[in-house]
Amino acid sequence: MVTERAREFDTQDLLINVGPQHPSTHGVFRMVLEIDGELVKDVIPYIGYLHRGAEKLCETMDYRQGIGFMDRTEYLAAFNAELSYVMAVEALAGLEVPERAQWIRMILCELNRISSHFMFMGAFGVDTGVMGTPFIYGWREREGIIDLFEEISGDRMMYAYFRPGGLAWDVTTNFKARVREVLKSITQGIKDFDGLFTENEIFVARTKGVGYISAEDAIDYGMSGPSLRASGVPMDVRKDEPYLKYSEIDFKVITGEHGDVFDRYHCRLQELRESVKIIEQCLAKMPDTGPIMPEKMPRMLRTPPGEVYLRTEAPRGEYGVYLVSNGGNRPYRLKVRSACLSNLQALKQMSVGQYVADAILVLGSIDIVLSEVDR
Amino acid sequence: MNTDLFGLQVNVWADAALRLQLIVVFMTVVVMGLIWAERRILGRFQQRIGPQKTGPFGLLQSVADAVKLVGKEDLRPKNADPWTFELAPFLVFIPIFMGFVIVPFLVGWNIKVLELGLLYFVAISSVNIVGWVMAGWGSDNRYAMIGGLRAAAQSISYELPLVLSLLAVAMVAGTLNLDEIVRQQGSVPYIVWQPMAFAIFFIAALAELNRAPFDIPVGESEVVGGPFVEYSGIRWSMFMLAEYAGLLIMAVVGASVFLGGYAWPLGEELGLGWQVVLVGAKAGLIIFAVFWIRASLPRLRIDQLMGYSWKILLPLVLVQILVNGLVLVYGWSEAILGVVGLAGVVALVSITGRAANRPRQIPARAAALKGEAA
């Protein structure tokens, strides 16, 4: 083998710097790979290129102004990020959210999960080396969802649509019809990806058995979301601590069994189907009319002193918001528990001993959003 | 020493120079067309339009790109080895260009008919790997170096199945003269008797050309362009020109050796127009398949790439050569060749599928790899 011969000669390991301008680092992430031939011996990740101090900035704004910053921590699934923050504020202030607003929130969050997973499929496909095709496939489905979001919230990425207590304004009158239309196209998109990846010999050969992490290790690293479930741990906040109306919905928690890159991909693909099912049930149960904000809302939202930690299931895992209030109209301390950051910790564990090309796949399979890692 | 050119008696050297000139112009134009075609075809595969603003249907896109590339600054990294770095594009470009000498585009339209044409083609087309390694080594860039070494390993591995699959046809044809091989296919092209050799030739050609799914040396998502990462402007465009010229020559040779070139199915007596159409259509089919594969298949990993060549392609092509030998020595019917070849294609497909769907070996494999790396 390579290494046996290497011992006979006086060889040196090669350090290569991947990022922050490397095409496969999904943003401004940098890792230094120590390689021996084509094998990775060590990975040194560097984060912080996108640190903006979003949490600290939130402490200087009132509660409603903070929503915009939360959008920008997780720009691929902004509704899910908003939701955690808004629900934390509601828990502190003791606000009751009207039923209809809760259903709309659920539909939007699940749609955003779908759009985020499609984005993952596209980017991951490019990591495996297909020239752009999966990227455009994923983009196509995401585009339909984003158009819908634009109609509702007026924005394509940073929605700032959820408010403490409910929603900023009501959805459009043709909301249900539009969602059904989008769902139809999504269902076809899922089939396309199944054909493009799951049944592709090269894709399967590249991803199966690569980047293995055991369930114990994954828990120790604090991983969550599909990356954890791929290792066989059925941990899903939607099921474990149902929020919104998830307790009234029938859905499966998808788990893998091998904890490799293929399972992480396949978990996400199956989650897409589950999300479609959830949205269909939501549409059936959602009332057509009704209030979307509590009747009495104060002009300036103030919370009693206290602290709260609230977590929801974002596309990449558990997105938690820790909020401390000492009374008044702004948080005393805000801390975001980012799923991406925890998942990223396991990068070294998963990629050491793999080939260089596999290290890229492992990084892609965690599906990081750097602005959530750095905040 | 005079020769006949368009019914005129000209000096043999002047004739060669003229034909070379023609080929250079022809190659450049066709390569530009290929680049345009690839972008349009990939666009169709990916549900977008592709270039459309420059000229009708974006036809002038390649011209615009060429003008831009020529106008760019010719950069050289400070620590790069000047000679190695600057010579590398020529060493990639010239061998490919020299390969065109024997290509039988039309009857009597090769630059030179060589008795050992196939051997010459195989030999000259593998020289360009020196340029790749030089580019990788001389750039003073670690991505480039990894890419250059990958290219060398890949080229050596896939040279063998490529040469042997061409040899299988040469055995049956009994000649290495490309023109002669084409003429023999007037009624039945060799793909009928040697389907497995064609499949292996096509796969190995993809690897030789560093096209997807074997584009490991230039893998955008891993080594960011590999040996070309430090090149810009005219030197970079020479690499690109060489890549597409290589694709063109490989497609024309494949069409000549396996698909009957200009001869099949209309015979060689037909007019020039039909021959152009036939060769163009056959080569175009191969080139289209290459683009199609690029749009849909992920990249192999380096160990899978090597294993596929040495463990699957090489044994199969050796079996084909053995069968060819037996049939020739004992004078058996040619039908045996076709049957064996078809069985070989089925074997190739099923072995490939089985290799890809092997059960996972985790965590044993991960542990073994870790131990190896430690």
Interface residues (C-beta under 8 A of the other chain):
Chain A: M1 T3 L14 L15 I16 N17 H22 P23 S24 D36 E38 L39 V40 K41 G125 V126 D127 T128 G129 V130 M131 G132 T133 I136 Y137 R140 L196 N200 E201 I202 F203 V204 A205 R206 K208 G209 Y212 S214 H258 G259 D260 V352 G353 Q354 Y355 V356 A357 D358 I360
Chain B: L42 F45 Q46 Q47 R48 R142 Y143 I146 A212 P213 D215 I216 G219 E220 S221 E222 V224 R294 A295 S296 L297 P298 R299 L300 R301 I302 D303 Q304 T352 G353 A355 A356 N357 R358 R360 Q361 I362 P363 R365 A366 L369 K370 G371 E372 A373 A374
